[in-house]
Structure formats: structure tokens, C-alpha cells
Amino acid sequence: MHLPLTLSAQERNNGASATGPADRGSLSTCQSFGQIFGTDPFAGEMLVKAPSGSIEVLLFDETTVFTAVSFDASSNAAPIPLAAEAVNVGDWICARTVADDDDNEKRAATILVAPRQEIQRQQRETLARWLGGGAFGTVIQVKQKSKSIVLECHRGGNTEKVFVNTSEKTRFHRDLWDSVELSDIAPASWAQVRLGERMYVHGSSSVDATSLNATLVIFGDLQAVAGTISAINPLDETVGLNELITDKAVMVHVKPGGLRLISPVPERSQHEDGTRARVRQPIDFGDIREGDSVIVLVRQDESSGTKMDGLGLVVNFGEPTAQGVSQQQVTWKLMPVQLGLP
């Protein structure tokens, strides 16, 4: 997979140490990108799974330069060199490769490494901020003239009122209980808003979290829950989560077809608000692990207070981004959160 990223990394000359100066003239595109599914430092090879799902063999040797990416966009710190033994399964890498004798294999000249634990930290921070712009509750007041509503929400045992403003850019959807996939969620409109309607809204929140300018409204019992994975059981298709805000433990049943990755590859289409959509690649249970923080679109299982039926699980592992005047500083950041609704 090729990403339009210009990167630089420390190159070793013959006899140079791993901590030698960076070769600023060494620039290339990100020619191999994805999650490490296996690595053998002694054999000098790793298996890399791209967001598209394809798996390739990436070769490396003593001349390959491993460098840790920065997670602080404001930092101008020098790149941190890594040893091949410090790269682990689950880490994400962006590599510049050179031709090898075997056409089916690639040898890496430079590999930028995003450790899984650092990605997980960024996931928690990003989703915690994103959650501040969401609310789930019952409509108790409708203001037709201003196209605004008041929701009664239950948060942490407390009942709160949230004022929601909509506009021509707000996207409306309706969830039906017989929906089995995100693509089954039908488009809706402001005209369908009624007193007593249950809905999930997301947008930009006021400082005191009492009002929202909604970019998304979903009628029905579907809501977005964000949490850190505590357990994964592919056999019964369940994922255990600790909710980010309340730390409440919940169990979510989600079918393998509902697992999605926010991919660095943008779609050609745009939303009505002008934002560019992202490709949401299908993934499997092997792509996620305990400690990842994810979003799950869920309905409450009426037979259990801690079990939910999930319509989709969305995970965001981020992408490398070049920045600075010379575009030679590479940081790792998560893409804007998108739920993947049609």
C-alpha cells in the first residue's frame, strides 16, 4: 500500500552506528504501511497487514534503520532510533523499501514505528474528547421555528437536559430494530422529530456540555459507546469494554461483519458539510486487542443491564503525517472520528 507521505529517517553508512545523523536527502513515499502480525529479528523479516487486509513479507537487515515516530505534533525533538528487537507484534509501521531479488518480497531501508501502547494512549485521549460532543436521550421539547430540541438524558445516575441545535448541514438517520448492518440505517429528516422520540446526537458541545450544535442525529435506540477493550471472544462474537467516561463494564455482541477500521485512504465522496469521508475497511477480531479503545454503535439488550447488541465496532489506529517547513518531521495522529453511517 502506498501513502502520499514524504519521510526522512536515519540512514546508516558502512561502519556508521545506529544513532548516526539523519540523511536529509533520503526521501521517499511510504511504500509499506500497516500493522505487524509477526516479526523475527533473527531471520530479518516481518509480516505486515495493510488496512486493505492484504499481508506482505517485509525483509530487513543490519542496514535497515528503525525510528520511533513522534506523537507530539508540537515537538521538534530529534528522531529516536530503535533496535529491531524493540518492534513488537501489534505495532504499526511505515516503511520505505527497496527492490529485492524476490519480486514477492520487499526489503526495508527505513521503518517508522508507532508502538501499539502509544497508539492506545492516543485512542483514549481522542475518544474522550469526541465523547464530549455526544448525547443520548428522549425528546421533551421541540422548537420548530429554530429547529432545535431539548433532550432528557441520563448520565451517571443523574438526569440532565441537553439543548440541541440543528441546521441544514445536520445529517439525520433512523435506526430500525430489524437493522442488522450500518448500511440498513435509513436516512431521515428534521420533519420526523417528535416528542418522546429517543435519539442519539453528536456535534460540537458548549463548554458546560448543556448544548450541542448537532452534525449527526440518529432516531431510535442506537447510540455510540466508546470504551477500552478488556476482553475479546471471537467464538461467541463478544467484546468486553470499560466505558471511557464511567469505567462501567459492558459486554457487546457484534458480528464479525460489523468490525471496521477508519483507514488513512480517503473516499472520493464528501459529506454535505464538506468534510472528506474516510474508507472504512472491514477487519476481523485478530486486528483488535485488549487495551484498544473503540467506538461501538449499540442497542441495549433488554434482558441484561450490562450486555448490548452492537451494530458496528469502529477502531482508529491513525496514520503518519509529515509536517514542518521541510516536511521531514513525521508525527503519528488519529484520523477524525467517523461512525461509518451511509
C-alpha positions as a Markdown table, in Angstrom:
| # | Residue | x | y | z |
|---|---|---|---|---|
| 1 | Met | 0.0 | 0.0 | 0.0 |
| 2 | His | 1.4 | 3.4 | -1.0 |
| 3 | Leu | 0.6 | 6.5 | 1.0 |
| 4 | Pro | 1.5 | 10.0 | -0.3 |
| 5 | Leu | 3.8 | 10.7 | 2.6 |
| 6 | Thr | 7.3 | 12.1 | 2.4 |
| 7 | Leu | 9.5 | 10.9 | 5.2 |
| 8 | Ser | 13.1 | 11.0 | 6.3 |
| 9 | Ala | 14.9 | 8.6 | 8.6 |
| 10 | Gln | 18.4 | 8.0 | 9.7 |
| 11 | Glu | 20.4 | 6.1 | 7.1 |
| 12 | Arg | 23.5 | 4.1 | 8.1 |
| 13 | Asn | 26.6 | 4.4 | 6.0 |
| 14 | Asn | 29.0 | 1.5 | 6.0 |
| 15 | Gly | 30.5 | 1.4 | 9.5 |
| 16 | Ala | 28.1 | 4.0 | 10.9 |
| 17 | Ser | 26.3 | 3.4 | 14.1 |
| 18 | Ala | 22.5 | 3.2 | 14.5 |
| 19 | Thr | 22.5 | 6.6 | 16.2 |
| 20 | Gly | 24.3 | 8.4 | 13.3 |
| 21 | Pro | 23.0 | 11.6 | 11.8 |
| 22 | Ala | 20.0 | 11.6 | 9.6 |
| 23 | Asp | 20.5 | 11.7 | 5.9 |
| 24 | Arg | 18.2 | 14.6 | 4.9 |
| 25 | Gly | 18.5 | 13.7 | 1.3 |
| 26 | Ser | 16.8 | 10.4 | 1.8 |
| 27 | Leu | 13.2 | 10.9 | 0.9 |
| 28 | Ser | 10.6 | 8.6 | -0.4 |
| 29 | Thr | 6.9 | 7.6 | -0.1 |
| 30 | Cys | 5.5 | 5.3 | 2.5 |
| 31 | Gln | 5.6 | 2.1 | 0.5 |
| 32 | Ser | 4.7 | -0.4 | 3.1 |
| 33 | Phe | 2.1 | 0.5 | 5.8 |
| 34 | Gly | 0.2 | -1.5 | 8.3 |
| 35 | Gln | 0.1 | -3.5 | 11.5 |
| 36 | Ile | 2.8 | -6.0 | 12.3 |
| 37 | Phe | 1.3 | -9.5 | 12.6 |
| 38 | Gly | 4.6 | -11.3 | 13.1 |
| 39 | Thr | 8.3 | -10.4 | 13.4 |
| 40 | Asp | 11.5 | -12.5 | 13.5 |
| 41 | Pro | 14.6 | -10.3 | 14.2 |
| 42 | Phe | 16.9 | -13.2 | 13.7 |
| 43 | Ala | 15.5 | -14.1 | 10.3 |
| 44 | Gly | 15.2 | -10.4 | 9.4 |
| 45 | Glu | 11.5 | -10.5 | 8.3 |
| 46 | Met | 8.1 | -9.3 | 9.5 |
| 47 | Leu | 4.5 | -9.8 | 8.3 |
| 48 | Val | 2.7 | -6.6 | 7.7 |
| 49 | Lys | -1.1 | -6.4 | 7.3 |
| 50 | Ala | -2.2 | -3.4 | 5.4 |
| 51 | Pro | -5.6 | -1.6 | 6.1 |
| 52 | Ser | -7.0 | -3.3 | 3.0 |
| 53 | Gly | -6.4 | -6.7 | 4.6 |
| 54 | Ser | -3.5 | -7.9 | 2.4 |
| 55 | Ile | -0.5 | -9.3 | 4.2 |
| 56 | Glu | 3.0 | -9.0 | 2.8 |
| 57 | Val | 6.5 | -10.1 | 3.9 |
| 58 | Leu | 8.8 | -7.2 | 4.7 |
| 59 | Leu | 12.5 | -8.0 | 4.9 |
| 60 | Phe | 15.1 | -6.1 | 7.0 |
| 61 | Asp | 18.8 | -6.4 | 7.9 |
| 62 | Glu | 21.5 | -4.6 | 9.7 |
| 63 | Thr | 21.4 | -1.7 | 7.3 |
| 64 | Thr | 17.6 | -1.1 | 8.0 |
| 65 | Val | 17.0 | 2.0 | 10.2 |
| 66 | Phe | 14.2 | 1.7 | 12.7 |
| 67 | Thr | 12.9 | 5.0 | 14.1 |
| 68 | Ala | 10.1 | 5.7 | 16.6 |
| 69 | Val | 7.6 | 8.3 | 15.3 |
| 70 | Ser | 6.6 | 11.3 | 17.4 |
| 71 | Phe | 3.1 | 11.5 | 18.9 |
| 72 | Asp | 3.5 | 15.2 | 19.8 |
| 73 | Ala | 2.9 | 17.4 | 16.7 |
| 74 | Ser | 4.3 | 20.4 | 18.6 |
| 75 | Ser | 7.6 | 18.7 | 19.3 |
| 76 | Asn | 10.8 | 19.3 | 17.4 |
| 77 | Ala | 12.7 | 16.6 | 19.1 |
| 78 | Ala | 15.2 | 14.5 | 17.2 |
| 79 | Pro | 14.0 | 11.1 | 15.9 |
| 80 | Ile | 14.5 | 8.2 | 18.4 |
| 81 | Pro | 16.4 | 5.2 | 17.0 |
| 82 | Leu | 15.1 | 1.7 | 17.8 |
| 83 | Ala | 16.6 | -1.7 | 17.7 |
| 84 | Ala | 14.8 | -4.3 | 15.6 |
| 85 | Glu | 14.2 | -6.3 | 18.8 |
| 86 | Ala | 12.1 | -3.4 | 20.2 |
| 87 | Val | 9.5 | -3.7 | 17.5 |
| 88 | Asn | 6.5 | -5.8 | 18.6 |
| 89 | Val | 3.5 | -7.6 | 17.1 |
| 90 | Gly | 0.6 | -5.1 | 17.0 |
| 91 | Asp | 2.8 | -2.1 | 16.4 |
| 92 | Trp | 2.1 | -0.1 | 13.2 |
| 93 | Ile | 4.9 | 0.7 | 10.7 |
| 94 | Cys | 5.5 | 2.9 | 7.7 |
| 95 | Ala | 8.5 | 1.8 | 5.6 |
| 96 | Arg | 10.5 | 2.9 | 2.6 |
| 97 | Thr | 11.5 | -0.2 | 0.7 |
| 98 | Val | 14.0 | -1.1 | -2.0 |
| 99 | Ala | 13.8 | -3.8 | -4.6 |
| 100 | Asp | 14.8 | -7.3 | -3.5 |
| 101 | Asp | 15.8 | -10.3 | -5.6 |
| 102 | Asp | 12.5 | -11.9 | -4.8 |
| 103 | Asp | 9.8 | -9.9 | -6.6 |
| 104 | Asn | 7.2 | -11.0 | -4.0 |
| 105 | Glu | 9.2 | -9.6 | -1.1 |
| 106 | Lys | 10.4 | -6.1 | 0.0 |
| 107 | Arg | 13.4 | -5.1 | 1.9 |
| 108 | Ala | 13.1 | -2.1 | 4.1 |
| 109 | Ala | 15.6 | 0.7 | 4.1 |
| 110 | Thr | 13.9 | 2.8 | 6.8 |
| 111 | Ile | 11.0 | 1.8 | 9.1 |
| 112 | Leu | 9.0 | 4.3 | 11.1 |
| 113 | Val | 7.4 | 2.5 | 14.1 |
| 114 | Ala | 4.3 | 3.6 | 16.1 |
| 115 | Pro | 4.2 | 1.4 | 19.2 |
| 116 | Arg | 0.8 | -0.1 | 20.0 |
| 117 | Gln | 0.8 | 1.2 | 23.6 |
| 118 | Glu | 1.3 | 4.8 | 22.3 |
| 119 | Ile | -1.5 | 4.4 | 19.8 |
| 120 | Gln | -3.8 | 3.1 | 22.5 |
| 121 | Arg | -3.0 | 6.2 | 24.6 |
| 122 | Gln | -3.9 | 8.4 | 21.7 |
| 123 | Gln | -7.1 | 6.5 | 21.1 |
| 124 | Arg | -8.2 | 7.1 | 24.7 |
| 125 | Glu | -7.5 | 10.8 | 24.5 |
| 126 | Thr | -9.1 | 11.3 | 21.1 |
| 127 | Leu | -12.3 | 9.4 | 22.0 |
| 128 | Ala | -12.6 | 11.1 | 25.4 |
| 129 | Arg | -12.7 | 14.4 | 23.6 |
| 130 | Trp | -15.0 | 13.1 | 21.0 |
| 131 | Leu | -17.5 | 11.8 | 23.6 |
| 132 | Gly | -17.9 | 15.3 | 24.9 |
| 133 | Gly | -19.9 | 16.1 | 21.7 |
| 134 | Gly | -22.5 | 13.4 | 22.1 |
| 135 | Ala | -25.7 | 12.8 | 24.0 |
| 136 | Phe | -28.4 | 10.1 | 24.1 |
| 137 | Gly | -31.9 | 10.7 | 25.5 |
| 138 | Thr | -35.6 | 11.4 | 25.0 |
| 139 | Val | -37.1 | 14.5 | 23.2 |
| 140 | Ile | -39.1 | 16.5 | 25.7 |
| 141 | Gln | -39.4 | 19.7 | 23.8 |
| 142 | Val | -39.4 | 20.6 | 20.0 |
| 143 | Lys | -38.9 | 24.1 | 18.7 |
| 144 | Gln | -40.0 | 24.1 | 15.1 |
| 145 | Lys | -39.0 | 27.7 | 14.2 |
| 146 | Ser | -35.4 | 27.3 | 15.3 |
| 147 | Lys | -35.2 | 23.6 | 14.5 |
| 148 | Ser | -33.9 | 22.9 | 18.0 |
| 149 | Ile | -34.9 | 20.3 | 20.6 |
| 150 | Val | -34.4 | 19.6 | 24.3 |
| 151 | Leu | -33.2 | 16.1 | 25.3 |
| 152 | Glu | -33.6 | 14.5 | 28.7 |
| 153 | Cys | -30.5 | 12.4 | 29.2 |
| 154 | His | -29.5 | 10.1 | 32.0 |
| 155 | Arg | -25.7 | 10.3 | 32.7 |
| 156 | Gly | -24.1 | 8.5 | 35.6 |
| 157 | Gly | -27.3 | 8.2 | 37.6 |
| 158 | Asn | -28.3 | 11.9 | 37.0 |
| 159 | Thr | -31.0 | 13.3 | 34.8 |
| 160 | Glu | -29.8 | 16.3 | 32.7 |
| 161 | Lys | -31.3 | 18.4 | 29.9 |
| 162 | Val | -29.3 | 19.0 | 26.8 |
| 163 | Phe | -30.3 | 21.7 | 24.2 |
| 164 | Val | -29.7 | 20.5 | 20.6 |
| 165 | Asn | -29.5 | 22.9 | 17.7 |
| 166 | Thr | -29.7 | 21.5 | 14.1 |
| 167 | Ser | -29.0 | 23.1 | 10.8 |
| 168 | Glu | -29.2 | 22.3 | 7.1 |
| 169 | Lys | -25.8 | 20.5 | 7.5 |
| 170 | Thr | -27.1 | 18.1 | 10.2 |
| 171 | Arg | -27.3 | 14.5 | 8.9 |
| 172 | Phe | -30.4 | 12.6 | 10.1 |
| 173 | His | -30.8 | 8.8 | 10.3 |
| 174 | Arg | -33.3 | 6.4 | 11.6 |
| 175 | Asp | -32.4 | 3.1 | 13.2 |
| 176 | Leu | -34.9 | 0.2 | 13.0 |
| 177 | Trp | -34.7 | -2.7 | 15.4 |
| 178 | Asp | -34.6 | -5.1 | 12.4 |
| 179 | Ser | -31.4 | -3.4 | 11.1 |
| 180 | Val | -28.5 | -5.8 | 11.1 |
| 181 | Glu | -25.9 | -3.7 | 9.4 |
| 182 | Leu | -24.9 | 0.0 | 9.4 |
| 183 | Ser | -26.0 | 0.2 | 5.7 |
| 184 | Asp | -29.5 | -0.7 | 6.8 |
| 185 | Ile | -29.9 | 2.6 | 8.8 |
| 186 | Ala | -32.1 | 4.7 | 6.7 |
| 187 | Pro | -31.8 | 8.5 | 6.1 |
| 188 | Ala | -34.3 | 10.7 | 7.9 |
| 189 | Ser | -35.1 | 14.4 | 8.3 |
| 190 | Trp | -36.0 | 17.1 | 10.8 |
| 191 | Ala | -39.7 | 16.6 | 9.8 |
| 192 | Gln | -39.6 | 13.3 | 11.6 |
| 193 | Val | -38.7 | 14.7 | 15.0 |
| 194 | Arg | -41.4 | 14.0 | 17.6 |
| 195 | Leu | -42.0 | 14.4 | 21.3 |
| 196 | Gly | -41.0 | 11.3 | 23.1 |
| 197 | Glu | -38.6 | 10.2 | 20.4 |
| 198 | Arg | -35.4 | 8.6 | 21.6 |
| 199 | Met | -32.3 | 9.7 | 19.8 |
| 200 | Tyr | -28.5 | 10.0 | 19.8 |
| 201 | Val | -26.9 | 13.3 | 18.7 |
| 202 | His | -23.4 | 14.2 | 18.1 |
| 203 | Gly | -21.8 | 17.6 | 17.3 |
| 204 | Ser | -19.9 | 20.4 | 18.9 |
| 205 | Ser | -20.6 | 20.9 | 22.6 |
| 206 | Ser | -20.7 | 24.0 | 24.7 |
| 207 | Val | -18.2 | 24.5 | 27.5 |
| 208 | Asp | -20.7 | 23.4 | 30.1 |
| 209 | Ala | -22.0 | 20.5 | 28.0 |
| 210 | Thr | -25.6 | 21.7 | 28.2 |
| 211 | Ser | -26.0 | 22.4 | 24.5 |
| 212 | Leu | -24.9 | 20.8 | 21.2 |
| 213 | Asn | -24.7 | 22.0 | 17.6 |
| 214 | Ala | -25.6 | 18.7 | 16.0 |
| 215 | Thr | -23.9 | 17.3 | 12.9 |
| 216 | Leu | -25.5 | 13.9 | 13.3 |
| 217 | Val | -28.9 | 12.7 | 14.7 |
| 218 | Ile | -29.9 | 9.1 | 14.9 |
| 219 | Phe | -33.5 | 8.4 | 15.7 |
| 220 | Gly | -34.2 | 5.2 | 17.7 |
| 221 | Asp | -32.3 | 3.3 | 20.4 |
| 222 | Leu | -29.0 | 3.2 | 18.7 |
| 223 | Gln | -26.2 | 5.1 | 20.5 |
| 224 | Ala | -22.4 | 5.4 | 20.3 |
| 225 | Val | -20.4 | 3.9 | 23.2 |
| 226 | Ala | -16.7 | 4.4 | 23.5 |
| 227 | Gly | -14.6 | 2.2 | 25.7 |
| 228 | Thr | -11.3 | 0.3 | 26.2 |
| 229 | Ile | -11.3 | -3.3 | 25.3 |
| 230 | Ser | -10.9 | -5.6 | 28.3 |
| 231 | Ala | -11.7 | -8.9 | 26.6 |
| 232 | Ile | -12.3 | -10.4 | 23.2 |
| 233 | Asn | -14.1 | -13.7 | 22.5 |
| 234 | Pro | -14.3 | -14.3 | 18.7 |
| 235 | Leu | -16.1 | -17.6 | 19.3 |
| 236 | Asp | -19.2 | -16.0 | 20.8 |
| 237 | Glu | -18.6 | -12.7 | 18.9 |
| 238 | Thr | -18.4 | -10.6 | 22.1 |
| 239 | Val | -16.1 | -7.7 | 23.2 |
| 240 | Gly | -15.8 | -6.6 | 26.8 |
| 241 | Leu | -15.4 | -2.9 | 27.3 |
| 242 | Asn | -14.8 | -0.4 | 30.1 |
| 243 | Glu | -16.6 | 2.8 | 29.1 |
| 244 | Leu | -14.2 | 5.7 | 28.9 |
| 245 | Ile | -16.2 | 8.2 | 31.0 |
| 246 | Thr | -17.8 | 6.0 | 33.7 |
| 247 | Asp | -15.4 | 3.0 | 33.6 |
| 248 | Lys | -18.6 | 0.9 | 33.6 |
| 249 | Ala | -18.0 | -2.7 | 32.3 |
| 250 | Val | -20.3 | -3.7 | 29.4 |
| 251 | Met | -20.3 | -6.7 | 27.1 |
| 252 | Val | -21.1 | -6.1 | 23.5 |
| 253 | His | -22.2 | -8.7 | 21.0 |
| 254 | Val | -21.0 | -7.7 | 17.5 |
| 255 | Lys | -20.9 | -9.8 | 14.4 |
| 256 | Pro | -17.6 | -10.1 | 12.5 |
| 257 | Gly | -19.1 | -8.2 | 9.5 |
| 258 | Gly | -19.6 | -5.2 | 11.8 |
| 259 | Leu | -15.9 | -4.6 | 12.6 |
| 260 | Arg | -14.5 | -1.6 | 10.8 |
| 261 | Leu | -11.2 | 0.3 | 10.6 |
| 262 | Ile | -11.0 | 4.0 | 9.8 |
| 263 | Ser | -8.5 | 3.8 | 7.0 |
| 264 | Pro | -6.0 | 6.5 | 6.0 |
| 265 | Val | -7.3 | 6.2 | 2.5 |
| 266 | Pro | -10.0 | 9.0 | 1.9 |
| 267 | Glu | -13.1 | 8.3 | -0.1 |
| 268 | Arg | -13.8 | 10.3 | -3.2 |
| 269 | Ser | -17.2 | 11.4 | -1.9 |
| 270 | Gln | -17.7 | 14.2 | 0.7 |
| 271 | His | -20.4 | 14.8 | 3.3 |
| 272 | Glu | -22.8 | 17.7 | 2.9 |
| 273 | Asp | -20.8 | 19.7 | 5.4 |
| 274 | Gly | -17.8 | 19.5 | 3.1 |
| 275 | Thr | -15.7 | 17.1 | 5.1 |
| 276 | Arg | -14.0 | 14.2 | 3.3 |
| 277 | Ala | -15.2 | 10.8 | 4.2 |
| 278 | Arg | -12.7 | 8.0 | 5.1 |
| 279 | Val | -12.7 | 4.5 | 3.8 |
| 280 | Arg | -13.9 | 2.1 | 6.5 |
| 281 | Gln | -12.1 | -1.2 | 5.9 |
| 282 | Pro | -13.5 | -4.5 | 7.1 |
| 283 | Ile | -11.3 | -6.1 | 9.7 |
| 284 | Asp | -11.5 | -9.2 | 11.9 |
| 285 | Phe | -11.2 | -9.9 | 15.6 |
| 286 | Gly | -7.5 | -10.6 | 15.1 |
| 287 | Asp | -6.9 | -6.9 | 14.3 |
| 288 | Ile | -8.0 | -5.6 | 17.7 |
| 289 | Arg | -6.6 | -6.4 | 21.1 |
| 290 | Glu | -7.1 | -5.7 | 24.8 |
| 291 | Gly | -6.2 | -2.1 | 25.5 |
| 292 | Asp | -7.5 | -0.7 | 22.3 |
| 293 | Ser | -10.2 | 2.0 | 22.7 |
| 294 | Val | -13.0 | 1.7 | 20.2 |
| 295 | Ile | -16.5 | 3.1 | 19.3 |
| 296 | Val | -19.4 | 0.7 | 19.2 |
| 297 | Leu | -22.8 | 1.5 | 17.9 |
| 298 | Val | -25.1 | -0.4 | 20.2 |
| 299 | Arg | -28.7 | -1.0 | 21.4 |
| 300 | Gln | -29.3 | -2.0 | 25.0 |
| 301 | Asp | -30.1 | -5.7 | 25.4 |
| 302 | Glu | -33.4 | -5.6 | 27.3 |
| 303 | Ser | -32.6 | -8.9 | 29.1 |
| 304 | Ser | -29.4 | -7.6 | 30.6 |
| 305 | Gly | -28.2 | -4.4 | 32.1 |
| 306 | Thr | -24.6 | -4.8 | 31.1 |
| 307 | Lys | -25.0 | -6.5 | 27.7 |
| 308 | Met | -25.5 | -4.7 | 24.5 |
| 309 | Asp | -26.2 | -5.6 | 20.9 |
| 310 | Gly | -23.7 | -4.0 | 18.6 |
| 311 | Leu | -24.4 | -3.0 | 15.0 |
| 312 | Gly | -20.8 | -1.9 | 14.4 |
| 313 | Leu | -17.4 | -1.5 | 16.0 |
| 314 | Val | -15.1 | 1.2 | 14.7 |
| 315 | Val | -11.4 | 1.4 | 15.5 |
| 316 | Asn | -8.9 | 4.1 | 14.6 |
| 317 | Phe | -5.2 | 3.3 | 14.5 |
| 318 | Gly | -4.1 | 6.5 | 12.9 |
| 319 | Glu | -1.6 | 7.5 | 10.2 |
| 320 | Pro | 1.9 | 9.1 | 9.9 |
| 321 | Thr | 1.8 | 12.7 | 8.8 |
| 322 | Ala | 4.8 | 14.8 | 7.6 |
| 323 | Gln | 5.0 | 18.4 | 8.8 |
| 324 | Gly | 7.3 | 21.3 | 9.2 |
| 325 | Val | 8.8 | 23.6 | 6.6 |
| 326 | Ser | 10.9 | 20.8 | 5.1 |
| 327 | Gln | 8.2 | 18.1 | 5.7 |
| 328 | Gln | 10.8 | 16.0 | 7.4 |
| 329 | Gln | 9.3 | 15.7 | 10.8 |
| 330 | Val | 6.9 | 12.8 | 11.0 |
| 331 | Thr | 4.2 | 12.6 | 13.7 |
| 332 | Trp | 1.5 | 9.9 | 14.2 |
| 333 | Lys | -2.1 | 11.0 | 14.7 |
| 334 | Leu | -5.6 | 9.6 | 14.5 |
| 335 | Met | -7.9 | 10.5 | 11.8 |
| 336 | Pro | -11.2 | 12.4 | 12.5 |
| 337 | Val | -13.7 | 10.0 | 14.1 |
| 338 | Gln | -16.4 | 8.8 | 11.8 |
| 339 | Leu | -19.1 | 6.3 | 12.6 |
| 340 | Gly | -19.4 | 4.9 | 9.0 |
| 341 | Leu | -23.1 | 5.6 | 8.5 |
| 342 | Pro | -24.3 | 5.7 | 4.9 |
